[in-house]
Amino acid sequence: MPDPAELVLDGLSTVTSDVNKDRDALEIIVSRFMEDHRRLLNPSIEDYAGLHREQADTIRKVFPILLDLEHNRDLAAARVRSEQFPHSLPITKLAHYRLEAETHRTATTIVYRASHARTADAVSVTVLPWKADGVPRLRLQFERETAIAQRLKHPGIMPVLDVGCDDGYFFFVTPLVAGINGAALMARFTDGAQRRGRIARGDWETFSRIGAQLGNALQYAHQMGTLHNDIRPGSIFISRSGNACLQNFRLEQCAQTSSTESCDDNDVQVARYVPPECLKGSRDERSDVFSLASTLLMLTTQPSAADAMPVHRATNSSWTTSRRFLRWKVARMPRCFAQVLQKAMAADPGKRFQSAAKFAAALSNVGTMSAQR
């Protein structure tokens, strides 16, 4: 007699075992989850477990492994892209913009000084340097992150003036502002410079004011329902007049693998700005506050102090530091400044400033006290 699990009756569907049914159901769930992940929809493991309760234990056990494998695949793809990064692009114009000179590169883009063909206005054009059809997932990330920046209108956020695709190249346009991003500023300080324009290392009043500006911009983004997800020196821009703004907003799902500092994947450098809860898959407004505070710390401390900050990625905890440690490493750091950074970088999110606005207000008070001295 044939096995009932393999029996096919005329007009009826195949009868399968419960084991096969469960396996087929799990395969469908896995397929949907990974499809959502690859479409950058940031699917929640807990949401899937709640929706499929019979498979919940397996989902909680298997899905993190799948995400780790996918993460490693993304890193490998990023390394390949880095090796294949174009030396130059065979274009001199994109839509209405004439590309005049390359200014710098990030891990996934080339940035040009450009001008509008009709108005001659000077602008900055950021280009995804591969044909869009060849990097569909990177193109999707590029489009969505640009859309985030486009809808945020605040003096402390770099505005996106235009977005387009020409000859297969995706690009977006921002104002051309005289100034420097935080990564370049930190590099100048690391090379021994003590001043860049109006900004001097150890100028607590200036850095308190810059931090307050960025904190208020961050508060606006949070009120708009948007996390930055990737604050570090390369994510801030300081104009020649000393005003600061945020740039490079990231999708939460892409924050851990993006690297705007260089074309190298340097986990230790990135981890300095990543709060402990993010390494466990949790993130909220207080995570951005931590990252902004650690960015300010890296910009204001001497290179030797910054390099000494321990990072513990293997144990799923990021570095924290005490006020005593801060003041020992940077003898001239005011106590009030150290206190604000210490609170903002508490390992427990509940012990941090509970909003970017409160962090900005605390930094404003530091700036006021520094100015009165």
Beta strands, then each sheet from edge to edge (+ up, - down):
strand 1: 93-94
strand 2: 97-105
strand 3: 110-116
strand 4: 122-127
strand 5: 162-166
strand 6: 169-175
strand 7: 179-181
strand 8: 195-196
strand 9: 199-200
strand 10: 236-239
strand 11: 244-246
sheet 1: 1+ 2- 3+ 4- 6+ 5-
sheet 2: 7+ 10- 11+
sheet 3: 8+ 9-
end
